[in-house]
Amino acid sequence: MFEDRSYKRTFYSAPQSVESLIAAFLEPGIIVLSYLLVNAFFDEPVLRSTLTLCLLIFALTFPGRNRFAEHPASAGIDVLSSWVMLLAILALCGYATSSMGYFENEVLLWWAIITPLAQMVAIEIGRRLRRWMGARPEARRSAVIVGAGPLGAKVARALRDGSDSGIDFLGYFDDRQDERLHPDASDRLLGTLAQVSEQVRALGVREVYITLPLGSQPRIVQLLEQLQGTTASLFFVPDVFGISIIQGRLQDMNGVPVVGICETPFTGTNELIKRISDVVLASLILVLISPIMLALAIGVKLSSPGPIIFKQRRNGLDGEEIIVYKFRSMRAMDNGAVVKQATKGDPRITKFGAFIRRTSLDELPQFINVLQGRMSIVGPRPHAVAHNEEYRQLIKAYMVRHKVKPGITGWAQVNGLRGETDTIDKMKARVEYDLEYLRNWSLGLDLQIIVRTVRLVLFDRHAY
C-alpha cells in the first residue's frame, strides 16, 4: 500500500570542495582583473570592446585548473603554457575580426607580462594557505584502512600523497596471515577485523576506508554495523581498478545510487563549452585558411587523376559511422573491409600527397566536419572502420575512445604517436593516451594540444 522510501536521497554526488570552487574562479578572475587594472592604470576607458574581451576571456578559461597541490615548477610551466595558448587564441580572434585596433598595444603588452606573474603569486599563496590549514591540529584527521591487500595499499598511498589535506594514516586492519598481506602493509598492521570498532573508538579515528573484496560482503555488512556505533566517517572503496575508469562519479538516479565507471566527459556544461569552442575556432580557422585550401585543392587536382576530396568511412561518437573529409593524397583510395595504412615510401602516395601528409595539410577539410558536428578539433583521431574492427578485438578498452567525438588532433598525436601504427604496441600506446585525454579533459588541455599541434606541423616529420 505504501511505497518504501527508506532509500530515497541516501546517496548524493560529492559536493565540490571549497578549494576546487576557488580554483575554478581564480584563473579567469585574475586574468580579467589584471586586464581591468592595467587598463585603469593607463587611464583607458572601459568600452564595449573591453567588456567583450573580458567575457571572451572568462568563457575560454572557466573553470580554472586546481594547481594548489602541484609542484611549483610544474604549476609555473603549466600557467605559462596555458597563458601563451590563450594569447595565441585571442590574437587569432582579433586578427580574424579586425578588432585589434580597439585595444592599446601598451595595455596588452603589460597585461601579457603581469598576468602570469599574478597567477603564480596567487597559486603560491593558495599553496601556503592550504599547507597551513592542513597543519592545524584541529584540522588533522586520523584514518585507518580495513583490508591490507593491493587495493588497501593503493588507498594508503593516496592518503600519504595527500598529506597536505590534513589526513594522518595510522595503519591497517586485516584477518589474513602476514604472507598474504601486501608488502607495504605488513609492518603497519593494527589488528584484526574484530578489533576495528574498539580501536577506532580508542584511537579517536575520524575516517575508516574499507577495501575488502566484494566476496567478503557478509563481513563488510557486519563491520559496518559495528562501526556505526562510532563517530568515524565510513568509506567503501570498490575494487574497480582492474578496468579502465573514465570520468568515474557517483550519481543519484531517482533515489537509486549509481556508480559511473565509463562515461563521456562531455555532459552538461562541458558539452556546451566543447561545442562552442569547436564552432568558434573552426569558423575562424576556416576563414583564415580558405586561400590555402584553394591552393591545395588545385595542387591535388593537378597531381593525379581523381577527386580533390577523399571521403573515408570512420567511427565517430558512440561508434556510429561517419564520413570524414581529407585532401586526397594517394592514387588509390582504400575504403573497404580491408584498409592498408600508409607507410614510408608508399607507392600509392603522390609527390604532392607526400607533402600535404607530412605537413598535415591533408587534414584541413576536417574543419568542415567539425562545423557539421561529426568531429571535434581535439579528440582521439578517427581510424578507418576496418581498423576499428581489427583493433577492438586486440586491445583492451579500445572502443572506449569513441565516448567522445573524434578529433583533427589529439593527445596521442602531440606525444609522438602520429603517422603509421605498424605494431600492436604502438596502437596500444595511442589508445592509452586517448583514454588519458578522456580522464583529464579540460578546455585548457584542448588549447595546449592545439598549440603543440601547430609546432608539430611545422617541425615534425613522422607523418607520411
MARFILUM-759805 format. One record per atom (N, C-alpha, C, CB): residue in one letter; x negated, y, z negated. Coordinates in steps of 0.1 Angstrom, whole numbers, plus 5000, padded with zeros to 4 digits. Glycine has a CB too. Example, Ala and Ser with C-alpha at 12.3 -4.5 7.8 and 13.67 -1.06 7.14 Angstrom:
2
a486849434922/a487749554922/a486849674922/a488749554910/s487249784929/s486349894929/s487150004921/s485949944943/
//
This chain:
464
m499249885000/m500050005000/m499150135000/m500950004988/f498150124992/f497350244991/f495950214997/f497150284976/e495450315005/e494150295012/e493050305002/e493950405023/d492050215002/d490950214994/d489950324998/d490150084993/r489850434991/r489050544995/r487750554986/r489750674994/s487450444979/s486250454970/s484950474977/s486250324962/y484850444989/y483650454997/y483450595003/y483550345007/k484650665004/k484650795012/k483650895006/k486050855012/r482850955015/r481951065011/r480851015001/r482651185005/t480550885002/t479450834993/t478050864999/t479650684991/f477950855012/f476650885018/f476751025025/f476350775028/y475651095025/y475551225031/y474251235039/y475651345021/s474251305050/s472951335056/s472151425047/s473151395070/a470851395046/a470051475037/a470051615040/a468551415037/p470251705030/p470251845033/p468851895037/p470851925021/q468852005045/q467552055049/q466852115036/q467652155060/s465552085034/s464852145023/s464652295025/s463452075021/v464452365013/v464252505014/v462952535022/v464152564999/e461952445020/e460652465027/e460952455043/e459652365023/s461652365047/s461952345061/s462752465067/s462652215064/l463752515058/l464552625062/l463752755064/l465652655052/i462752775054/i461852885055/i461052875068/i460952895043/a460452755070/a459652735082/a460352755095/a459052595082/a461652725095/a462452735108/a462552885112/a463852675106/f462652975102/f462853115105/f461553195104/f463753175095/l460453135099/l459253205096/l458553245110/l458253125088/e458353155118/e457653185131/e458453285140/e457453055139/p459653265143/p460453365151/p460553495143/p461753315154/g460653495130/g460853615122/g459553695123/g461153585108/i458353635121/i457153705122/i456853765135/i455953615117/i457153685146/i456853735160/i457753855163/i457153625170/v459053855159/v459953965162/v459554085153/v461453925159/l459354055140/l459054165131/l457754235135/l458954115117/s456754165138/s455454225142/s455554305154/s454354115144/y456454265164/y456654345176/y457354475172/y457454275186/l458354475164/l459054595160/l458154685152/l460254555151/l457254635143/l456354715136/l455354785145/l455654635125/v454754705154/v453854765163/v454554875172/v453154665172/n455754845176/n456554935184/n456755065176/n457854875188/a457055055163/a457255175155/a455955245152/a457955125141/f454855175151/f453555235148/f453255335160/f452455135146/f453555295172/f453255375183/f454355475187/f452855295195/d455355485177/d456455575179/d457255555192/d455955725179/e457455425195/e458255385207/e459655365203/e457655265214/p460655415210/p462055395206/p462455255208/p462955485214/v463455215200/v464055075202/v465155085212/v464655025188/l464755045224/l465655055236/l466354915238/l464955095248/r467254915248/r467954785251/r466954675255/r468954805262/s465854715262/s464854625266/s464154565254/s463854695276/t463954645244/t463254595232/t464154495225/t462954715222/l465354515224/l466254425217/l466454295226/l467654485215/t466454315239/t466454195248/t465254105246/t466654235262/l464054165245/l462854085243/l462954015229/l461654185244/c463354085219/c463454025206/c464353905206/c463954125195/l465553915213/l466453805214/l465853685221/l467753845220/l465153715232/l464553615240/l463453535232/l463853675253/i462653615224/i461553555216/i462253465206/i460753665209/f463253515199/f463953425189/f464453295195/f465053505182/a465053305207/a465653195213/a464553085217/a466453225226/l463353135221/l462253045225/l461552985214/l461353125234/t461553045202/t460753005191/t461452945179/t459953115186/f462852955179/f463652895168/f464052755172/f464852985165/p463952655162/p463352675149/p461852665149/p463952565140/g461252735140/g459752725139/g459352595132/g459252845130/r458052565135/r457552435130/r456952455116/r456352385139/n457252355108/n456752345094/n455252315094/n457552255085/r454352415092/r452952385092/r452252395078/r452252485101/f453152405067/f452552435054/f451752315049/f453752455044/a452052195054/a451352075049/a450152035058/a452251955048/e449952105069/e448852075078/e447552135074/e449252135092/h446452075079/h445152125076/h445052265082/h444052035082/p444352365075/p444352505080/p443752515094/p443452585071/a442752435098/a442152445111/a443152395121/a440852365112/s443852285118/s444852225127/s446052325129/s445352095122/a446452385118/a447552475119/a447152605127/a448052525105/g445952645125/g445452765133/g445452745147/g444152805128/i444852625151/i444852585166/i446252575171/i444052455168/d447152525164/d448552505168/d449252635170/d449352415159/v448952735161/v449552865162/v449052935174/v449252945149/l447752935176/l447153005188/l447652945201/l445552995187/s447652815202/s448052745215/s449552775217/s447852595214/s450352775207/s451852805209/s452052945212/s452552775196/w451253035207/w451353185209/w450853215224/w450453265200/v449853155228/v449353175242/v450453125252/v448053105245/m451053005249/m452052955258/m453253045258/m452452815253/l453653095246/l454853185246/l454553315254/l455153225232/l453353365253/l452953485260/l452953455275/l451553535256/a452553335279/a452553305293/a453953295299/a451853165295/i454853235291/i456353235295/i456953375296/i457153145285/l456653455286/l457153595286/l456653665298/l456853665273/a455353655301/a454753725312/a455353675325/a453153695313/l455653545326/l456253485338/l457653545340/l456353335337/c458453555329/c459753615329/c459653765333/c460453595316/g458753835327/g458553975331/g458254005345/g457554035322/y457353915350/y456953935365/y458153895374/y455753835368/a458853785371/a459953745379/a461053845379/a460453605375/t461253915368/t462454005367/t461954155369/t463053995354/s460654175372/s460154315374/s460454405362/s460654375387/s460354345350/s460654425338/s459454465330/s461654345330/m458254435334/m457054465327/m456954615324/m455854415334/g457454695334/g457354845332/g458154905321/g457754905345/y459054825315/y459854875304/y459054875291/y461054795302/f457854815291/f457154805278/f455754865279/f456954655275/e455354925268/e454054995268/e452954885267/e453955095257/n451854895275/n450854795275/n450054795262/n449854825286/e449854915256/e449154925243/e449954855232/e448955065239/v451254865232/v452054795222/v451954645224/v453554835224/l452054595237/l451954455240/l450654395236/l452254425254/l449554475238/l448154425235/l448054405220/l447154525240/w448354515212/w448254495198/w449154395192/w448554635191/w450354385198/w451254275193/w450654135196/w452654285201/a450054115207/a449453995211/a448353955201/a448953995225/i447554055196/i446454035187/i446954015172/i445554155187/i447854095168/i448354095154/i449153975150/i449054215151/t450053935160/t451053825157/t450453695152/t451853805169/p449453635159/p448953505154/p448253525141/p447953445164/l447553635138/l446953665126/l447953665114/l446053795126/a449053735117/a450153745107/a450753605104/a451253835111/q450853525114/q451353385113/q450453305104/q451653325126/m449153315107/m448153235099/m448153275084/m446753245105/v448253405082/v448253455068/v449553405061/v448253615068/a450653405068/a451953365062/a451853215059/a453153395071/i451253135068/i451152995066/i450252965054/i450552925078/e449153035053/e448253015041/e448953055028/e446953105043/i449753165028/i450453195016/i451453085013/i451153335018/g452153035023/g453152925021/g452452805016/g453852895033/r451252775021/r450452655017/r450052665002/r449252635025/r449552784998/r449152804984/r450352804975/r448452944983/l451452864979/l452652864971/l453252724969/l453752954977/r453152644980/r453652504980/r452752424970/r453552444993/r451452444970/r450552374961/r450752414947/r449052404965/w451052554945/w451252604931/w452552544926/w451252754931/m453652544934/m454952494930/m454852344926/m455952514941/g454052264934/g453952124931/g453052094920/g453352054943/a452152184916/a451252164904/a451852194891/a449952244906/r452952264891/r453552304878/r454052174871/r454752394880/p453752164858/p454152044850/p455652014851/p453752054836/e456452114851/e457852084851/e458352044865/e458652214847/a457452064875/a457852024889/a457351884893/a457352124899/r456451824884/r455951694888/r457051584885/r454751664879/r457051484894/r458051374893/r457251244894/r459151384903/s457451154884/s456751024885/s457650934893/s456550974870/a456950844900/a457650744908/a457050604908/a457650794923/v457850504909/v457350364910/v457950304922/v457750284897/i457350194926/i457850114938/i458149974933/i456850114949/v459349924937/v459749784934/v459449704947/v461249774930/g458449624947/g458149544958/g456649584962/g459049574970/a455749494960/a454349514963/a453849454976/a453449474951/g454749454986/g454349394999/g453849505008/g455549325005/p453749475021/p453249575031/p454149705031/p453249515045/l455449685030/l456349805031/l456149885018/l457849765032/g455949825006/g455649894994/g454349974995/g455649804982/a453349915001/a452049985003/a452250105012/a450949885008/k453050085022/k453250195032/k453950315025/k454150155044/v454950285016/v455650395009/v454650454999/v456850335001/a453850374993/a452850434983/a451850534990/a452050324977/r451450495002/r450550585010/r451250715013/r450050515023/a452550705017/a453350825020/a453450915007/a454750785025/l453650854996/l453750934983/l452450994980/l454250844972/r451350924982/r450050984979/r449651094989/r448950874979/d450051075001/d449751175012/d450551305009/d450051125026/g451651285003/g452551405000/g452351454986/g453951375003/s451251434980/s451051474966/s451351614963/s449651434962/d451151704973/d451451844971/d452951864968/d451051924983/s453751774972/s455251784969/s455651764955/s455951694979/g454651724946/g454951714932/g455251574927/g456051804929/i454851464935/i455251324931/i453951254926/i455851254942/d454051194914/d452951124909/d453250974909/d452551164894/f452550894917/f452850754919/f452150674908/f452350704933/l452950594901/l452450524889/l452050384892/l453450524878/g452850314900/g452450174903/g453650094908/g451950104891/y453449954909/y454449864915/y455049774904/y453749784926/f456249714908/f456849604901/f457149494911/f458149644894/d456749374907/d456949264917/d456849134909/d455949264928/d457549024914/d457548894907/d456548804913/d458948834908/r455948834925/r455148744932/r453748724926/r454948784946/q453148614929/q451748594924/q450748684930/q451348444927/d449648704924/d448648804929/d448248784943/d447448804920/e448048654947/e447548624960/e448648664971/e447248484962/r449848684967/r450948724977/r451148874977/r452248644973/l450448944969/l450649094968/l449849154979/l450349144954/h450149274983/h449349354993/h448049384986/h450149474997/p446949384993/p445649414986/p445549544979/p444549404997/d446249644985/d446249784979/d447149784966/d446749884989/a447949684964/a448949694953/a448549604941/a450249654958/s447649514943/s447349414932/s446849474919/s446349314937/d446049584921/d445449644909/d446349754903/d444149704912/r447549774908/r448449874902/r449749814899/r448649994913/l449749694895/l451049624892/l451449654877/l450849464893/l452649704875/l453149744862/l453949644855/l453949874863/g454449544862/g455249444856/g456149374866/g456149504845/t457049294861/t457949214869/t459349294871/t458249074863/l460149234880/l461449294882/l462349304870/l462249224893/a462149204861/a462949214849/a462549324839/a462849074841/q461349374842/q460849484833/q461049624839/q459449464830/v461649634851/v461749764857/v462549864849/v462349744871/s463749824846/s464649914839/s464049964825/s466049844836/e463549874818/e462949904805/e461750004807/e462449784797/q460849974816/q459650054819/q460050194825/q458749984828/v461050194833/v461450324838/v461950424827/v462650304848/r462650364817/r463050454806/r461850484797/r464150374797/a460950384795/a459850414786/a458850514792/a459150284783/l458650504805/l457650594811/l458250724816/l457050524823/g459550734815/g460250864820/g460150874835/g459550984813/v460250764842/v460150764857/v461350834862/v460050624862/r461050924872/r462151004878/r462650944891/r461551144881/e461750874898/e462150814911/e461750674913/e461550904923/v462650584918/v462350444920/v462650414935/v463250354911/y461650354941/y461750324955/y461750164957/y460550384964/i462850114962/i463049974963/i462649924977/i464449924959/t461649844978/t461149804991/t461249644993/t459749844993/l462149584986/l462249444987/l462949405000/l463149384975/p462549285005/p463149245018/p464649225017/p462549115024/l465449235028/l466849225027/l467349085023/l467449255041/g466448985024/g466748855020/g466848845005/g465648755024/s466348944997/s466448944983/s467749024978/s465249014977/q468749024986/q469949104983/q470549084969/q471049084993/p470748954964/p471248944951/p470349004940/p471448794948/r469048994942/r468149054932/r468249214933/r466649014935/i468349264945/i468549404947/i469749464940/i468549444962/v470849384942/v472149434935/v471949424920/v473349344940/q471449324915/q471249314901/q470249424895/q470649174897/l469249454903/l468249554899/l468949694899/l467049554909/l469749724909/l470449844910/l471449864898/l471249864923/e472149754894/e473049764883/e472249794870/e473749634881/q471049744868/q470249774857/q469749914857/q469149674856/l469349964868/l468750094869/l469750204868/l467950104882/q471050174871/q472050274869/q472250314855/q473350224875/g471650234846/g471650274832/g470550364828/g471550144823/t469750414838/t468650514836/t469050634843/t467350454841/t468250744842/t468450864848/t467650884861/t468250984839/a466950774865/a466050784877/a466850794889/a465050664877/s466250864899/s466850874913/s466450744920/s466350994921/l467350674927/l467050544933/l467050564948/l468150444929/f466050494955/f465950504969/f465650364974/f464850604974/f466450324984/f466250194990/f465550215004/f467550114992/v464450145006/v463650165019/v463850045027/v462150195016/p464650045038/p464849925046/p463649895054/p466149945055/d463349765056/d462249725064/d462549725078/d461749585059/v462449845085/v462749855099/v461549895107/v463949955101/f460349885101/f459149935107/f458649835118/f458049955097/g459249725119/g458849635130/g459449675143/g459349495126/i460349775144/i460849825156/i460449965158/i462349805157/s460650015170/s460250155173/s461450245169/s459950175188/i461250325159/i462250415154/i462250545161/i462150435139/i463250585167/i463350715175/i464450805169/i463650685190/q464050915163/q464951005157/q465850935146/q465851075167/g465250855137/g465950795127/g466650895117/g465050695119/r467850865114/r468550955105/r469850885099/r469051085112/l470250935088/l471450875081/l472650965085/l471350875066/q473750905090/q474950975094/q476150925087/q475150965109/d477151005085/d478450975079/d479450965090/d478851075068/m479950845093/m480950825103/m482350795097/m480550705113/n483050905094/n484350905087/n484250825074/n485350835096/g483250855067/g483050785054/g482250655054/g484350755048/v481850605066/v481050485067/v479650525069/v481550395078/p478650485060/p477250525062/p476650445074/p476450495050/v476050515083/v475450455095/v473950505095/v476250495108/v473050415096/v471650455098/v471250455112/v470750355089/g470950565118/g470550575132/g469050535133/g470750715137/i468750445141/i467350395143/i466850435156/i467350245142/c467650435167/c467150475180/c468150575186/c466850355189/e467850695186/e468750795191/e468050905199/e469650855179/t468750975208/t468151075216/t467951205207/t468951115228/p466851275208/p466651395200/p467551515205/p465151445201/f468151495217/f468851605223/f470351585221/f468551605238/t470751625209/t472151625205/t472451765199/t472551515195/g473651805199/g474051935193/g473252055198/g473851925178/t472752135189/t471952255193/t470752215201/t471652335181/n470052105198/n468852065205/n469152045220/n468251945199/e470351985223/e470651965237/e470952095244/e471951875237/l471552185237/l471852315243/l470552395245/l472752405234/i469652395236/i468352465237/i467552405249/i467552455224/k467552275250/k466752205260/k467352245274/k466852055258/r468652235275/r469252265288/r469052415292/r470752235288/i469252505283/i469052645286/i467652675290/i469452735274/s466652615283/s465252645286/s464952585300/s464352575276/d465552465303/d465252405316/d465852485328/d465952265317/v467052535326/v467652615337/v466952745339/v469152645333/v466552815328/v465952945329/v464552925335/v465753005315/l463752835330/l462352815335/l462452765350/l461652725326/a463252665353/a463352615366/a463752715376/a464352495367/s464752805372/s465152915381/s464053005384/s466352985376/l463353055374/l462253145375/l461153085384/l461653185362/i460752955381/i459652895388/i460052875403/i459352755382/l461252835406/l461652825420/l461652955428/l463152765421/v461953065421/v461853195428/v460453225431/v462453305419/l459553195421/l458153225423/l457453145434/l457353215410/i457853015434/i457152915443/i457752895456/i456952785436/s458852965459/s459652945472/s458752965484/s460853035472/p457753065484/p456853075496/p455952955497/p456053205495/i455452905485/i454652785485/i455352665490/i454052765471/m456552645486/m457352535491/m457652535506/m458652525483/l457852655511/l458052675525/l456752625533/l458452815529/a455652675528/a454352635534/a454152485533/a453152715528/l454452425522/l454252285520/l455152205529/l454452245506/a456352255531/a457352185540/a456852185554/a458752255539/i456252295559/i455652305572/i454452205573/i455252445576/g453652205563/g452452115563/g452851965563/g451652135551/v453951925556/v454451785556/v454951755570/v455451765545/k455651845576/k456251815589/k455251795600/k457251925593/l454151875599/l453051865609/l452151755606/l452251995609/s452151695594/s451151595590/s451451455597/s451051585575/s452751425598/s453151295603/s454651295606/s452751175594/p455151205615/p456551205618/p457351155605/p456851105629/g458551215604/g459351175592/g459951295585/g458551095583/p460851265576/p461451375568/p460551455559/p462651325560/i460851575556/i460051655547/i460151605533/i460351805549/i461351585529/i461651545515/i461851395514/i462951615510/f461151335505/f461251185502/f462251175490/f459851125499/k463351095492/k464351075482/k464150935477/k465751095487/q463750925464/q463550795458/q464450765447/q462050785453/r464950645446/r465850595435/r465050585422/r466550465439/r465450645412/r464850635399/r465850615388/r463950765395/n465450565376/n466350555365/n466250685356/n466050435356/g467350745354/g467450865346/g467950845332/g468250965353/l468650945327/l469250935313/l470050815311/l470051065310/d469850735300/d470550615297/d470450505308/d472050645294/g469350515316/g469150415326/g469950425338/g469350285320/e470750535340/e471550545352/e470650585364/e472650655349/e471050535375/e470250555387/e470450705392/e470650455398/i469350765396/i469450905401/i468550905413/i468951005390/i468651015421/i467851045433/i466951155429/i468751075445/v465651135431/v464551225428/v463951275441/v463551165418/y463651405442/y463151465454/y461551485452/y463751595457/k460851455463/k459451485464/k459151525478/k458551355459/f458051605480/f457551625494/f456951495498/f456551745494/r457251445510/r456751325515/r455251335517/r457351285528/s454551235511/s453051235512/s452551105519/s452451245498/m453451015523/m453050885529/m453750875543/m453350765520/r453150785551/r453750755563/r454850655561/r452650695573/a454650565552/a455750465548/a456450515535/a455150325546/m457750475534/m458450525523/m459150405516/m459550625527/d458450345506/d458950225499/d460050275489/d457850155492/n461250215490/n462350245481/n463250135479/n463050365487/g462750015481/g463549895479/g463349815466/g463349805491/a463549685467/a463349605455/a461949585450/a463949465457/v460949605460/v459549605456/v458949735461/v458849475463/v458349805451/v457649935454/v456249925450/v458350055447/k455249935459/k453849935456/k453350065452/k453049875469/q452750075441/q452250205436/q451150255445/q451750195422/a450950385446/a449850445454/a448550415447/a450050595456/t447550385454/t446250365449/t445250455455/t445750215451/k444050465450/k442950545455/k442550495469/k441750555446/g442650585479/g442250545493/g443450475500/g441050465493/d444650485494/d445750415500/d445950455515/d447050445492/p445950365525/p446050405539/p447450465542/p445750285548/r448450445534/r449750495537/r449750645535/r450750425528/i448850705527/i448850845524/i448250925535/i448150875510/t448951035539/t448351115550/t447351215543/t449451205556/k446551275552/k445551365546/k446151485539/k444651425558/f447251535545/f447951645537/f448651595525/f448951715547/g449151465526/g449751405514/g448751385503/g450351275519/a447451345506/a446451335496/a446251465488/a445151285502/f446251575496/f446051705489/f447251735480/f445951815500/i448451725484/i449551765476/i449751665464/i450851765484/r449351545466/r449451445455/r448351485444/r449251305459/r447151515449/r446051545440/r446351665431/r444751565448/t447051765438/t447351885431/t448751885425/t447252005440/s449551775426/s450851755421/s451851855428/s450951785406/l451451905439/l452451995446/l453551915453/l451652075457/d453451785454/d454451705460/d455651695450/d453951565463/e455451725437/e456551725427/e457451845427/e455951695413/l457051955434/l457752085432/l459252075435/l457152185441/p459651995445/p461151985448/p461951935436/p461451895459/q461251875426/q461951825414/q462551935405/q461051735406/f462052055407/f462752165400/f464152185404/f461952295402/i464452135417/i465852135421/i466652025413/i465952105436/n465951915411/n466651805403/n466951855389/n465651685402/v466051945384/v466252005370/v467552085370/v465052085366/l467752175380/l468952255381/l470152175383/l468752355392/q470052055390/q471151965391/q471551895379/q470851865402/g470651895369/g470851825356/g470451685356/g472351835353/r469751635367/r469251505367/r468051485359/r469051455382/m467151585359/m465851585353/m465651705343/m464751575363/s464651695336/s464151805327/s462751845332/s464251765312/i462351965328/i460952005331/i459951915324/i460752155328/v460251885311/v459351805303/v460151685299/v458751885291/g459551565300/g460151435296/g459351325301/g461651425300/p459651205298/p459051085304/p459151085319/p459550955298/r458051065326/r458051055341/r458950945346/r456651045347/p459850965355/p460650865361/p459850765369/p461850915368/h460150635367/h459450535375/h460450485385/h458950415366/a459950425396/a460850365406/a461750255399/a460050305418/v462950235404/v463850135399/v463250005399/v465150135407/a462549965409/a461849835410/a460849815399/a461149815424/h460149925395/h459149915385/h459749905371/h458250045385/n460949975369/n461649955357/n462049815354/n462850045356/e462549745365/e463049615363/e461849515360/e463749565376/e460649555364/e459549475361/e459049495347/e458349505371/y458849625343/y458249655331/y459149645319/y457749795331/r460449645321/r461349635309/r461249495303/r462849665314/q460749395311/q460649255306/q459249235300/q460849165318/l458349325303/l456949305299/l456549395287/l456049335310/i457149505285/i456749605275/i457849625265/i456349735282/k457549615252/k458549635242/k458949775241/k457849595228/a460249795240/a460949925239/a460750015251/a460350005227/y460449945263/y460150025275/y461350115279/y459849935286/m462550055278/m463750135282/m464150245272/m464950035284/v463550245260/v463950355251/v463550495256/v463250325237/r462550495265/r462150625271/r463250685279/r460850605280/h464250605282/h465450655290/h466550715281/h465950545299/k466250735268/k467150805260/k467250955262/k466750785245/v466251005271/v466251145275/v466151155290/v465151225268/k466451275296/k466251285310/k464851275314/k466851425314/p464451215325/p463051215329/p462551355332/p462951125342/g461251375332/g460651505334/g459751515345/g459951545321/i459451635350/i458551665360/i457151635354/i458651805365/t456951665342/t455651635335/t456051585321/t454751765334/g455051525314/g455351465301/g454151455292/g455951335303/w454351415280/w453351405270/w452251295274/w453951355257/a452651195281/a451651095286/a450751155297/a452450975292/q451351235306/q450551285317/q449551385312/q451551355327/v449851465302/v448851565297/v447851495288/v449551685290/n448051365285/n447051295277/n446251195285/n447751225265/g446051225298/g445251145306/g445851025314/g444151085298/l447251015313/l447850905319/l448650945332/l448750835309/r448051025340/r448651055353/r448250945363/r448151195358/g448950945375/g448450865386/g448850715384/g447050875388/e448050635390/e448350495391/e448150425377/e447450425401/t449150335374/t449050255362/t448850115367/t450350265352/d447550075370/d447249955376/d447149835367/d445949965384/t447249855354/t447249745344/t448449765334/t445949745336/i448849655328/i449949655319/i449549735307/i450349515315/d448249735303/d447849815291/d447949965294/d446349785288/k447750015306/k447950155309/k449350185308/k447350185323/m450250105313/m451650135312/m452150135298/m452450035321/k451650035290/k451950035276/k451550165269/k451349915269/a450350215272/a449950345266/a450850455271/a448450365271/r451250455283/r452150565288/r453450565281/r452350555303/v453950445279/v455250425272/v455150475257/v455750285272/e454050445251/e453850485237/e453750635236/e452550425231/y453150705245/y453150845245/y454550905247/y452150905256/d455350835256/d456650875259/d457550865246/d457350795270/l457350755239/l458150735226/l457650835216/l457950595221/e456350865215/e455850965206/e456551105209/e454350975207/y456751135222/y457351265225/y458851265220/y457351275241/l459551155221/l460951145216/l460951165201/l461551015220/r459951105194/r459951115180/r459751255175/r458951025173/n458951335182/n458351465177/n458851585186/n456951455177/w459851565194/w460251675203/w460551805195/w461451635210/s460051915201/s460352055198/s460152135210/s459552105185/l460752255210/l460652345221/l459152385222/l461552475220/g458452405211/g457052435211/g456252325218/g456552455197/l456552205215/l455852095222/l456052095237/l456351955216/d457252125241/d457552135255/d456652245262/d459052175258/l456552365255/l455752475260/l454352435261/l455952595252/q453852365251/q452452315251/q452152225262/q452152245237/i453152135265/i452952035276/i452952115290/i454051935276/i453752215291/i453852285304/i452452355306/i454952395303/v451952425296/v450652495298/v449552395301/v450352575285/r449552285294/r448452185296/r448652125310/r448552075285/t449852115315/t450052055328/t449452155339/t451552035331/v449652285337/v449152385346/v447552365347/v449452525342/r446952345336/r445552325335/r445152195343/r445052325321/l445852095341/l445551965347/l445751975362/l446451855342/v446752045367/v447052055381/v445852125388/v448352135384/l445252215381/l444152295386/l442752225386/l443952425379/f442652135376/f441252075373/f441251925373/f440752125361/d442351855372/d442351715371/d442351645385/d443551665363/r441651535386/r441551465399/r441951315397/r440151475404/h442751285387/h443151145385/h444351095393/h443351115371/a445151195398/a446251155406/a445951145421/a447451265404/y446551045427/y446351025442/y447550965448/y445150945444/
//
